[in-house]
């Protein structure tokens, strides 16, 4: 797992955010899914209808907050 993926995973655990992890290294469908979104690197984080490319805590927080409003 890449370091950014690991940091994203730990951040969401710390914030008590439920998430589904998909490993593109071992899951071809997950790889196809991120490719369809226009990405070829990870992490790609989907929160509601927002797509976040890379580990970006402020964007993760913003996306979570937008779900709660």
N, C-alpha and C positions, 0 to 999 in steps of 0.2 A: 504494500500500500504506500502511496506517495506521502510525503510529509505534510503537504497541504490537505490531503484527504484525512489524514490522522488528526490534524489540528481541527478541521471542521467537525469531525466526529466527536472529539473531546469537548469542543465548544458547545455543541448541541446537548451533549450529556450534562455538562456543567449548568446549562440554562434550563435543563429538564424539558427539552424539546423532543417529542417523539419523532422518530425518523425511520425510513426504510433505507438500508444500505444496499447498493447494487455494485458489485465488483465487475468492472468492465474487462478485467484480465481473464476472468473465468466465466463470464456471462455474455455471450455474443448478442443476445437480445438487448442487454443494457448498453453495449457498445453501439449498436444500431440506433437505439433511442437517442443517445447524446449526439450522434452524427446527424440525425434528422433535425435536431435543434441547432445544428451548425457548429458543433464543438468537436474537437478531437483530443482534448486534454481534460484532465480531471483536477479537482472536483467540479461537478456541475450540480448545483443544488436547486431543486424545484420546491417553491413554497407558494401554495395556491397557484396563481397564474404567473408568478414571477420566476424568472430563471436567473440564477446567479452563477457566474463563471469564476471559479477560483474561491479561495477562502477569504471572505470579506465580512468580518463581524458586523460593521455598521449596516451593510446591505441585508444581512441575515436578520438583524434586529428590526430594521425597517419593514421587511417583508412579513415578519411575525406580527409586528404591531398593526400592520394594515389588515391582517386577518381578524384581529380583535376589535376592529372599529366598525 
